[in-house]
């Protein structure tokens, strides 16, 4: 049985931990508002750009379509672009993203495809490396950037497009968390390269003439579309990280409070037992005299 000093020290240690988790919860809650607003503000732009891409893609013939839209003509080699966080203490967010990435990898391998990984963020590297060490092609470090934004998304996109042009892969899939709420961040998988052409384009029935031609515009817009998708995934990651961190730290703070209550009860009982034992010894000694 633990001594009174050990119990008192443990209670003090848990209280110190509780202060830290409470502070991190408040910081995450403050950052969440800004990150959520940024993620939600980027969604309409990405959707509208997708509509424009659909309108243009419908007017381009297969022979004249740029490579980013038409693809290589094969789907043998697949690249999984996995977007994880750089920091921990955010619950099961990263493990869920890694789980989704491994699920997609196993599915593609079962279909006879070659799979490689392009990792963004630090927290997904170790668990993916354990199972797919030889399949990790590259990784992009965002740990030294306070708020990863369009510049980092552009750098990732440029590297992916260069790899695609060099024939490193045929199809790239983007795996990232989609922010729903502080309690829910859903892993999402979407095709990134070649840019998927939507089946229909809603142009409101209007006849649109493009100057210069559709092919020239697509050559400019396709890389921007890839950058926009990656930028959106980084914003979703930031919002998801803060939401998951706030929830995890709230749970940790509550658990610390419950543990403090239990340890305090145990301390009081042990202290009462020690006092009772001392009184009995004093009384027994007095009677002996």
C-alpha positions in Angstrom: 0.0 0.0 0.0 1.3 3.4 -1.0 2.5 5.7 1.9 0.9 9.0 2.6 3.8 10.9 1.1 3.6 8.9 -2.1 -0.1 9.5 -2.4 0.4 13.2 -1.8 3.1 13.5 -4.4 1.0 11.6 -6.9 -2.0 13.9 -6.3 0.3 16.9 -6.9 1.7 15.3 -10.1 -1.8 14.7 -11.5 -2.9 18.2 -10.6 0.1 19.6 -12.6 -0.8 17.4 -15.5 -4.4 18.6 -15.3 -3.3 22.2 -15.5 -1.3 21.4 -18.7 -4.1 19.6 -20.4 -6.6 22.3 -19.5 -4.2 25.0 -20.9 -3.8 23.0 -24.1 -7.5 22.5 -24.4 -8.1 26.3 -24.2 -5.3 27.0 -26.8 -6.8 24.4 -29.2 -10.2 25.9 -28.8 -8.9 29.4 -29.6 -7.0 28.1 -32.7 -10.0 26.0 -33.8 -12.2 29.0 -34.6 -9.6 30.4 -37.0 -8.7 27.1 -38.6 -12.4 26.1 -39.0 -13.2 29.4 -40.7 -10.3 29.0 -43.1 -11.2 25.5 -44.1 -14.9 26.3 -44.6 -13.9 29.4 -46.6 -11.8 27.4 -49.0 -14.4 24.8 -49.9 -16.6 27.0 -52.2 -13.6 28.1 -54.2 -12.5 24.5 -54.7 -16.0 23.5 -55.7 -16.4 26.3 -58.2 -13.0 25.6 -59.7 -14.1 22.0 -60.1 -17.2 23.2 -62.0 -15.0 25.2 -64.4 -12.7 22.2 -64.9 -15.8 20.1 -65.7 -17.0 22.7 -68.2 -13.6 22.9 -69.9 -13.0 19.1 -69.9 -16.3 18.5 -71.6 -15.1 20.6 -74.6 -11.7 19.0 -75.0 -11.2 15.9 -77.2 -9.3 13.0 -75.9 -6.3 13.5 -78.2 -6.0 17.2 -77.3 -6.4 16.8 -73.5 -3.4 17.7 -71.4 -1.6 14.9 -69.6 -2.8 16.0 -66.2 -6.4 15.4 -67.4 -5.9 12.5 -69.8 -3.5 10.5 -67.7 -0.8 8.1 -68.9 -3.1 5.6 -70.3 -2.3 3.1 -67.5 -3.3 2.7 -63.9 -0.6 0.2 -62.8 1.4 2.5 -60.5 -0.4 4.3 -57.7 0.9 7.0 -55.3 -0.9 7.6 -52.0 -0.4 11.2 -50.8 -1.1 10.9 -47.0 -1.6 14.1 -45.1 -0.9 13.7 -41.3 -0.2 16.3 -38.6 3.2 17.2 -37.3 2.1 17.2 -33.6 0.6 14.7 -31.4 -1.9 14.9 -28.5 -4.9 14.9 -30.9 -6.6 11.7 -30.1 -7.0 9.1 -32.8 -6.8 11.5 -35.7 -3.5 10.4 -37.1 -4.1 6.7 -36.5 -7.4 6.9 -38.4 -5.6 8.6 -41.4 -2.9 5.9 -41.4 -5.6 3.2 -41.1 -7.3 4.6 -44.2 -4.0 4.8 -46.1 -3.1 1.2 -45.3 -6.7 0.1 -46.2 -6.3 1.8 -49.7 -2.8 0.3 -50.1 -4.0 -3.2 -49.3 -6.9 -2.9 -51.7 -4.7 -1.7 -54.6 -2.1 -4.4 -53.9 -4.8 -7.0 -54.0 -5.8 -5.7 -57.4 -2.2 -6.2 -58.6 -1.2 -2.5 -58.5 2.1 -1.1 -57.5 1.8 1.2 -54.5 4.1 4.0 -53.2 3.6 6.6 -50.5 4.2 10.4 -50.5 4.0 11.5 -46.8 3.1 15.0 -45.6 3.5 15.6 -41.9 5.6 13.7 -39.4 3.1 11.7 -37.4 2.2 9.2 -40.2 5.8 8.2 -41.1 6.6 5.7 -38.4 3.4 3.6 -38.6 3.5 3.5 -42.4 7.2 2.8 -42.4 6.7 -0.3 -40.3 4.6 -2.0 -43.0 5.7 -0.2 -46.2 9.2 0.9 -45.6 10.4 0.2 -49.2 7.3 1.8 -50.7 7.8 5.3 -49.3 8.9 7.4 -52.2 9.2 10.9 -50.6 8.0 13.0 -47.7 7.3 16.7 -47.3 8.2 18.3 -44.0 5.8 21.0 -42.7 6.9 20.9 -39.1 9.0 24.1 -39.3 6.1 26.1 -40.8 3.7 27.7 -38.2 0.7 27.8 -40.5 1.2 25.7 -43.7 -0.6 27.5 -46.5 -0.8 27.9 -50.3 3.0 28.2 -50.6 3.6 24.8 -49.1 0.7 23.3 -51.1 2.3 24.8 -54.3 5.6 23.2 -53.4 4.0 19.8 -52.9 2.0 20.1 -56.1 5.0 21.1 -58.1 6.9 18.0 -56.9 4.0 15.7 -57.6 3.4 17.1 -61.1 7.2 16.7 -61.8 7.1 13.1 -60.6 4.0 12.5 -62.8 5.8 14.0 -65.8 8.8 11.8 -65.2 6.6 8.7 -65.1 7.0 7.9 -61.4 3.3 7.0 -61.1 0.1 6.7 -63.1 -2.5 7.7 -60.5 -2.2 9.7 -57.3 -4.7 9.6 -54.5 -5.0 12.2 -51.7 -5.8 10.9 -48.2 -6.5 13.6 -45.6 -8.9 14.3 -42.7 -12.1 16.3 -43.5 -13.2 18.5 -40.6 -16.8 17.9 -39.6 -16.8 19.0 -36.0 -14.6 19.0 -32.9 -15.8 15.4 -32.3 -15.6 14.1 -35.9 -12.8 14.3 -38.5 -13.4 11.8 -41.3 -10.5 10.3 -43.3 -11.2 11.1 -47.0 -9.6 9.6 -50.1 -9.9 11.3 -53.5 -8.1 11.0 -56.8 -5.7 13.9 -57.3 -3.7 13.1 -60.5 -4.8 12.7 -63.2 -7.5 15.3 -62.4 -10.8 13.5 -62.4 -13.2 15.0 -64.9 -16.8 15.2 -63.5 -19.5 13.5 -65.5 -21.6 16.6 -65.9 -20.9 20.3 -65.8 -23.6 22.8 -64.7 -23.1 25.9 -66.8 -26.7 27.0 -66.5 -27.4 26.3 -70.2 -25.2 29.2 -71.2 -22.9 29.0 -74.3 -19.4 29.9 -73.2 -16.6 30.7 -75.6 -13.1 30.6 -74.2 -10.2 32.7 -75.3 -7.6 31.3 -75.8 -8.8 27.7 -76.5 -9.8 25.2 -73.9 -6.6 23.3 -74.1 -4.5 26.4 -73.3 -6.7 27.3 -70.4 -6.6 23.7 -69.0 -2.8 23.7 -69.2 -2.9 26.7 -66.8 -5.8 25.6 -64.6 -4.9 21.9 -64.1 -1.8 22.6 -61.9 -3.7 25.2 -60.0 -6.5 22.7 -59.4 -4.0 20.3 -57.9 -2.5 23.0 -55.7 -6.0 24.0 -54.6 -6.9 20.5 -53.6 -3.7 20.2 -51.6 -4.2 23.6 -50.0 -7.7 22.5 -49.0 -6.3 19.3 -47.5 -3.8 21.3 -45.4 -6.5 23.6 -44.1 -8.7 20.6 -43.3 -5.8 19.1 -41.5 -5.2 22.1 -39.3 -8.9 22.4 -38.4 -9.1 18.6 -37.7 -6.0 18.7 -35.6 -7.2 21.6 -33.4 -10.7 20.0 -33.0 -9.3 16.6 -32.1 -6.7 18.1 -29.8 -9.4 20.1 -28.0 -11.6 17.0 -27.5 -8.6 14.8 -26.4 -7.4 17.4 -23.9 -10.9 17.9 -22.5 -11.1 14.1 -22.0 -7.7 14.1 -20.4 -8.6 16.9 -18.0 -11.8 15.1 -17.0 -9.9 11.9 -16.4 -7.3 13.7 -14.3 -10.1 15.2 -12.2 -11.5 11.7 -11.6 -8.1 10.3 -10.7 -7.5 13.2 -8.3 -10.8 12.5 -6.6 -10.0 8.8 -6.2 -6.5 9.5 -4.9 -7.8 12.1 -2.5 -10.3 9.5 -1.1 -7.5 6.9 -0.8 -5.2 9.5 0.9 -7.9 10.5 3.4 -8.6 6.9 4.3 -4.9 6.1 4.7 -4.5 9.2 6.8 -7.5 8.3 9.0 -6.1 4.8 9.4 -2.7 6.1 10.5 -4.3 8.5 13.0 -6.4 5.7 14.4 -3.4 3.5 14.7 -1.5 6.2 16.6 -4.4 6.8 19.0 -4.6 3.1 19.7 -0.9 3.0 20.4 -1.1 6.0 22.7 -4.1 4.6 24.6 -2.5 1.2 24.9 0.7 2.8 26.2 -1.2 4.9 28.8 -3.1 1.8 30.1 0.2 -0.1 30.4 1.5 2.6 32.8 
